[in-house]
Structure formats: C-alpha cells, structure tokens
Amino acid sequence: MTGHDAGDLARRLAANAEAVCRRYLSAGRRHGNYWLVGDVRNAPGRSLFVRLHDTANGRAGKWTDAQSGEHGDLLDVIGESLGLVDFRDVADEARAFLSLPRPDPIPSSQDRPARKLGSASSSEAARRLWAMSGPITGTLVETYLRRRDMTLLHGTGALRFHLGCYYRPDEHSPTKSWPAMIAGVTDLEGRVTGVHRTWLACDGRGKAPVEMPRRAMGDLLGHAVRFGAASDVLAAGEGIETVLSLHDVMPALPLAACLSSAHLAAMVFPPALRRLYVLRDDDPAGDHAVMTLQDRTQEAGIECLVLSPRLADFNDDLRYLGRGAMRAILHPQLAPQDVARFLQPVAH
C-alpha cells in the first residue's frame, strides 16, 4: 500500500474509536472506556469489548472477544462487520469513513490480507525463541522482578532471558533489539505453544522505552504461563507479574498467567482441578472473565473463588503494602483448608 498505509489507517481509526464502533458495531453500547457488543460481526451481546482510549492496560482501538479468544484492531472490525475478504476493500472502506483520498493503484502482489494470529508458523517461531533463551538467574530479568518486589524466584522455570530480542512497532518500522523476559506458554502436557515477551530497559530497572513493551505470539487460547505443577487447586489470572506476586506469599500454590481476559475466560482446566481461584482485574473485561469462569466451573463441578487485591493489582499490593498486608488481604478470601496448606510465612 502507498499513501495512508495500514498502520496509519489503524492509528487514525483508533483516534476515532467510539465513532467507528457506533458505525460498524451498532448493536453494542458504551460502558466506561469500552464498547461492548456480541462479536466482531456486530451481533448483540457483551462478549466483545473494544478499548476506546489508551490506558495502562492497552491501546485504543484494540478489541478482544472473551468468548472466542479473537482479537485485533479496528481494521479487522470494519472487515468482519461488513464481510469484506480483500484487504484492499477494507482499506478503501476505512479511508471513506475517515474522509481520506484513495491511493494510486498498486500491484496485487503488494496487497496483504488481514492479520491472523496463532498460526502454526507463529507457534514454531515462539518455540525457536524459547529455545534461544536462557535461565534468568543473574540476568536483567532477575533485576526487573526484584525491582517489583518479587524476590522468591525459585519455581519460575517458565521465565527465561534473551539478551537481544527483536522489537518492531509495526511492519513498516525498523527492527531494533532489546533485552527481554521470555515467558513460555504451555498446554497441560507442558508443550510450549507460544511465548510472551516483555522488553526490558538495558539496566533491568523497568520496561524498555518502546510503544508496546509486552507482546505474545503463538497458540495462546486455552494455554498459560505456568508456575508449579497443576493439582486439585490452581490460581489463575491475566498478567505474569500479577500472578507471580502471589508466588512470593504462597509459593506452594500452582499458578497460571493466561495473558489476557479472553484467554483467562477460555483457559483449559487441568483434569484433577477441584478448586479454582480467579485473580480479578477491575475492568469490564475482567468482570466478564470471572463470570464466564464461574459458569464454566459450575458446569464442570469445580469450586470457583475470586481473589481481589486491595489496590489496582496484586503486584501493587506486594510493592506498596508489603507481604504481611498481602497475606492479611488473601486470608479471608481463601478456603479455610487452603490457608494452612498454602498461606504460610515465607523467609526471604
């Protein structure tokens, strides 16, 4: 594409996210910072949510369907809602909505379809990146986690370090490399199906100064970044750091970070699971994930309990309130038998 390329179109649409939703997802409605609708094809309901403004959790225009696990940007919304197959038609419709001129014709070899995630090639690339990464001991990953008050790092084999992981904001930008924390996404048998990358500053004291310092790749739906072997009890949440914060005060509790609310809602239950703790994120997507899991666990005969932090998330509780306060926050939310089993003081 020449002129206004796909990345530019997506950014322009994101700047007008609510207007795009009102046009192409008219069966939905606004709820806070989100547009809620049934699916990307504009069915009634509340499964799909579109972020209307940039937040700490993501960029405007990004959407996720908590039921199907699909996700994308507003170009995908236009294409799917109108049933457009050719990306050129999607781009033309986006330009018409934005009142932009059409570009000069280009050879068909330069046309490109809408992006499809979770393909076999993406999973294979994820496995290669995982194999190229090494242990976190003594690396910037350890520095980064300790800066966030996560100091109990044994049992974190799902995390690895890559000294120079490639980063590119979009396909039209130059590629750079940054050190990165690589988290392995696995199925219940322990097979790596994807990875999650967190690019780090060169001193490890925070994330890299890039537009999107966190990205996942590979087959993610139903799978998770896992800490500890699955048993009859499991705690699951979205973010790696949120989930890993529980490890500091409940090191024997098996944990799963599913990376998004949609993937949390769609997680596959271990066969022996009898009680699931859900780490709740305070937003519509997090609420939907909790409700979905409550329905699914009830059907499966699994007890479902919700764990809520006092601050924004459990890493904030750990950093700003401390381990003692975090144990006090968790104690009344746990099943009585799990207090003695998992919530023991930990010597650091």
ABEGO torsion letter per residue (X at the ends): XBEBBAAAAAAAAAAAAAAAAAAABAABBBBEABBBBABAAGBBEAABBBBABBBAAEBBGBBBBAAAGBBEBAAAAAAAAAGBABAAAAAAAAAAAAGBBBBBBBBAAABBBBBBBGBAAAAAAAAAAAAABBBABGBAAAAAAAAAGBABABGAAABBBBABBBBBABAABBBBBBBBBBBBBBBAAGBBABBBBBBBBAAGAEBBBBABABBBBEBABGBBBBBEBBBABBBBBABAAAAAAAAAABAABBBBBAGBAAAAAABBBBAABABBBBBBBBBAAAAAAAAAAAAAAAAAGBBBBBBBBABABAAAAAAAAEAAAAAAAAAAABBAAAAAAABBBBBX
